[in-house]
Amino acid sequence: MNIVTAVGRVVRERADGAGYVCDLLLRSLVALRRLPRRWRFSLDMAFNAGVRSLPVTLVVAAFAGAILALQTGIELRRFGDTAVLGTITALSMCREMGPFITGVILAATVGSSMAAELGTMKVSDEVTALEVMSVDPIDYLVMPRVLALALMCPTLTVLSNLVGIYGGSIVAEQNLGVSRDLFWISAREALTTSGTLLPKEIYAGLFKSLVFGTTIAAVSCAAGLRASGGALGVGLAVQAAVRNSVILIIIFGFVITWFFYFLA
């Protein structure tokens, strides 16, 4: 019975945490009607989430595209079919690698920062002080962060896709003997053959990044606002924010891919 009790306690805690995150996200969406009063703060959050994360995101994306092209090209060269390397690299970056890389980097950098900042405010009773002054913490603290990360994650994903494909083109030309013109022609054809204004690979990847950004912000803010126990509690909140964000990124990435390519 002790085992059953422990399992039930863990399940109840996880369900309570998931419910708190969903409630936080819904209340943030409702608070969007007061965005004009928080516009300046939202821009500051967008700058912190996007511009300051841009260098590391582009570096990782460039090497991810290069590794993808190198590993794929090594196998394709065995079959003498390296002409499709640009197609594979472009589709992989736009469909999966770009959103995933961007989401993980934002979770590790911006998400941890949000959890630490709000956790420090929580354990030092600053959040309670806001409530005493009749200031809604969701409106003042959470909504600008959710909005900023939801907008900046797709923006960074677009740049990651471009830089990743470019990194793949360099490796294809220097190490695999594929001309840069052939690489970019095949990549462009792969992303423009759907007959629609925006190919499925692009809008599916952007939708993923939108979901990733919103999830990271909601999970990180929830972890910070539920922190307790001083400095140790803040550290545990940061750990939980990054861990849960990465897990949800992987799960949501699979679900969205399955939906777009098997149901839609």
N, C-alpha and C positions, 0 to 999 in steps of 0.2 A: 504493500500500500504506500510505502514511502516513495517508491519509484513512480507510482501513478500520480501521487501528489506533486512530486517534483516536475514531472512532465506536464501536468495540468497547469502548474504555476508558470512554467516557461511559455506554454501556449497562450495563456491568458495575458501575460506580459507582452508577447509579440502582437497579439490581437489589439491590445490597448494602444500600443505604439503605432500600429498601422492606422487605427481609427483616429488617433491624434493627428497624424500626418494628413490624412484625408480631410479632416475637419479644418486644419490649418490652411490647406490649399483652397478649399471652398470659401472660407472666410476671406482669403486673399483675393479671390476672384470677385467676391462681392465688394470688397474695398476698392476695386479699380475705378468705381465711380468718383472716388475722391482723389484720383490721380493728379489733377491740376494742382492740388495743394502739396503734392509730394514730387512734383516733376523734377525739381533741381536735385533732390536727394536721389531720385531714380537715375538721373544722368551720372551722378557720382558713382553709384553702384555699377552702372554699365561700364564706366571707365575702368573701375577696379577689376571687373570681371572679364572685360574684353581686351582692352589695350595692354594692361599689365601682364596678361596671360598670353599675349600674341607671340612673343619671341620663342618661348619654350614650345608652344603649340606648333609653330611652323617648323622648328628644328626636328621635333619628333615626327611630324608628318612627312617631311622630306626624306628622312631615313627610313620611315615605314614604307613609303613608295619605292625607295631604292631596294630595300630588302625584298619586297613583294616582287618587283621586276626581276631581281637577280635569281631568287629561288624558282620562280616560275620559268624564267628564261633558260635556266640550266636544264630543266626537264624538257622544255619545248625543243631545245637545240638537239636533243637526242633523236627527235622525230622529224627534224628539219622543218619546223613550223613556227619559227620565231616571228613571222609576220603578224601573228595575232597577239603579240605581246602587249601592244598598246591597247587593244580591246580589253584584255583581261585586267590590265592595271587600272584603266579608267573605270570599268564597271565595279571592280572590287573596292576602289577608293571611294567612289560616290555612293555605292550601295551599303557598305559595311565599315570599311576601315576608317574613313574620314569621320563619320559620326562617333564611332567607338573611341577612337584616339582622343578626339576633342572632349567627349564626355568624361573619360577617365582623368584627363589632365585637369579639367575644371573641378572635378570632384576632389582631386588631391590638393589643389591649390585654393580655389575660390570656396569650395564647400567647406573645407577644413577651417578656412579663415572665418566664414560666417558662423560656424558652430562655436569656434573659440570666442568670437566677439560677443555673440548673444549669450553664451554660457557664462562669460565673465560678468556681463550685465545682470544675469539672473542670480548668480551666487552673491553678488554685491548689492542685491535688492534695488538695482536701478529700474528693472522692469516693474517691480512693485511700486516704485515711486511714480512711474508713468501712470499706472492704474489709479493711484491716489489722486493724481492731477487730472483724472478723467480723460487721459490720452490712451486710445486703444493701441496696444502693442502690435497687433496685427496690421493695423493701418499705418502705423509709424515705422515699424521695424521690418516686418515680414514682406508686405506687399511690394515695396520697391525692390527688394532683393529677388523675389520670385520673377517679377517683370523683367528686371535687368538680365538675369541669367537666361530666361526664356527667349529673349531677343538676341543676346550675344552668342549663345551656343550655335544657332544656325549660321550666323555670320562668320564665326570662326570655322565652322565646318566647310563652308564654301572655300575659304582660303586654304584650309587643310587639303581639300580635294585638289585644288590647282597646284599647290606646292608638292603634294605627294606624286601627282602624275608627272610633274616636271622632274622630280628626283628620279622617278622610274625611267624617264626618257634619257637622262644622262647615263645611267647604268646600262641601259639597252644599247646606247651608241658606243660607250667606251669599253664595255666588257663582253657584249654579246654580238656585236657587229650589225646591229639593227640601226638603220639610218634614222635620224631624228624626224625627217619628213614623213617617212613611212610610219613611224610610231605615232605621230600626232594625227596623221590622216586616219589611221585605224581607230584611234581613240575618239576622234570627232565623229566618225561614222557610227561607232557603237553608241554614242550618246545622242544621236539625232535620227535614228532609224525607226523610232516609235510612231512617227506620224502625228504626234501631239505637240502642243506648244512647249510642254515641259516633259521630258522623258521620265518614265516611271522610276528609273534608277536615281534620278536627281530629286524628285519630290518625295520619294520614299525615304531617302537619306535625310532630307531636310526635316521631314516629319519626325523621324527618329531623333534628330538633334533637338527639336523643339520639346519633345517628350523628355529627353535626357536632361535638358537644362531646367525644365520645370521640376522634375523629380529631384535633382540635386539640390536645388534651392529649398524646396519644401522639406526634404529629409534633413538637411543641414540646419535649417532654422528650427525645426521641431526638436532636434537633438540638443541644440543650444538652449532652447526655452525650457527643456525638461531637465537641465543639468542641476545637480545639487551636490553639496559636500565639499565646497571650496575648490582648490586648485586640482585635486584629484578628480573631482566630478567634471571639471572642464576638460581635462585630458581624456576621460572616458567618453565624453560627449563628442569630441573631435574624432576619436577612434570609431565610435558607432556611426557617425555621419559619413565618413569615408567608406567604411566597410559596407554599410547598407546601400549607399549610392552606387558603388561598383557592382554589387550583386544585382540591384534593380536594373542597372544599365544592361547587363548581360541578359537578364530575363526579358526585359522589354524589347531589346534588340531582336531576340529570337521571335517573340510574339508578333512584332510588327512586320518582320520579314515574312513570316508564315502567313499573315493576313494579306499582305499586298501581293504575294506571288502564288498563293494557293487558294485564296477566297475571292480577292478583288478581281 
